[in-house]
């Protein structure tokens, strides 16, 4: 992706090669049509088109032409090549380490029940009972009716 500085530098270079192409127009053209390209690819294509005597305007860059082949765009394999995950919808992940497959496995895992140590279980039970008794006292103080059935554990 081109940043503003790169766009202006490429426009200046193309203007130097083709003085009839206004630099400001080149900036606008690059921003509108090639801002998402790789700087190297856009630079090669722009210079190729600017130096080709058959070119009338830089808009020729928008066509499929030998300038895009010269960039090497689309060549493979790249150093980052890896086998893709064969699962539907996972093609952007490597086959040997698919994070989408792992997320699905985690989603399907059952939660592991945790068992508190006996000392902690007693502390928890006592704390719950204390909370229940405080709630009962508050209700009595406010004159609220007690629930018909309390959930005792």
N, C-alpha and C positions, 0 to 999 in steps of 0.2 A: 504494500500500500504506500502510495506516495504522500509525503508530507508537503506542506506549503513551500518550504525552501527548495525541495527537490523539483517540484513543479516549475518554480521560477527559474531554476538553473537549467532545466531541460528546455524550457521555452527560450531562454537566452541563447543556448547553444544552437537550437534550430533556427532562430532568427539570424545568428551569425552565419549559418550555412545558407539560409534563404532570406536575405534582407527584405524581400517583398512580402514576407509573412510577418505581420505585426506581432511583436512580443506579447502584447496584452491579449490579442486574439488567441495566440498559442496557449497562454495560461488558461484562458476560458475553455478552450478545446480540451486540454489535458484534464482540467478539473472535472469537466462534464463526462468525458468518455473514457479516461484511462487512470483516474485517481486510485482505483482499486487494484491496479496492476503492480507487478514487482518493478522496482526502479530500473533494474538491469534490463528487463524485457522491454519496457517502454522506451528506454534510452536507445537500445539497439534498433528497435522498429522505427523510432522517430528519425534517427540518423540515416537509416537505410532509405526511408521514404523521402527525406529531405535531399539526399544525394542522387536519387533516381531522377533522371531527366524527364521521364514520363509523368512524373508527379506534378499536378497542378496545385493542389491544396493538401494540407496535412490530414484532411479527412480520409485520405486514402489509407491511413493507418487502420481505419475501422473495417477495411476489407480483409479477407483472408488472402495472404500473399506470402512471398518468400521471406519477408522481413520477420514474420512470426516463426517461421522454421529456423531462421538464423538465431533466434533467442534460445533455442533448445527447450522451449516450453513444451511440456507434454512428453519429453524424452524419459525413458525409464531404462533400467532401474535407477533409483536415486539411492544415496547412502542411507536414507531412512525407510527403505522398502521393508515391508513385513507382510507375512501371510495374514489375510483377513479372517475374522471370525465367520464361520459358515452359517451361524444362526440368523434368521430373518431379522432385519433391523439393527444388526450388530456389525455391519461391514466396516465401520470406521474404527473398530477396535482390533488390536492384534489377536490372532487366534490363540496364542499361548498365554495371554494375559488379558482376557476380555473383562473389562470392568462392568459391562452390562450383564454378562452372565453371572458375575459375582454378586451384583446387586440383586438379581433374581434369586440366587441361592440364599442370600441373607434374608430376603423378604419371606421366603418359604420356611426358614428355620423356625422351629418352635422355641418359645422362650424357655430358658433353663430355670427351673424352679430353684430358688435359693432357700436354704434352711439355715435359720439362725442358730448360733450356738445356744445351748440350754440357758446359760447366764443371760444372754441377750434376749432370748425369748421371754424369760421371766421379767426382765426390765420392761419389755414392750407390753406384756400383759398387765403389769402393775400400772404403767403409764396410761394405758387405755381405760382401765378400771377407774383410775383417779379422774380422768377426763369425764367419764360417764357420771361419776358421783357429783362432780362439780356442775354438770349440766342439770342433773336432777335437782340439786340445791337451788340453782338459779330459777328453774321452772317453779319450784315450790315457793320461792320468795316472791315471784311475780304472780303467783296464783294460777299458773297455767296448769291445764290437765296433763297428767302423765299419759304418754302414748300407751295404747292398749297392750302392745307387746314390744319389749325391747329386744334388740338383737344382741344377746349375750354370747360370748365366745368362750 
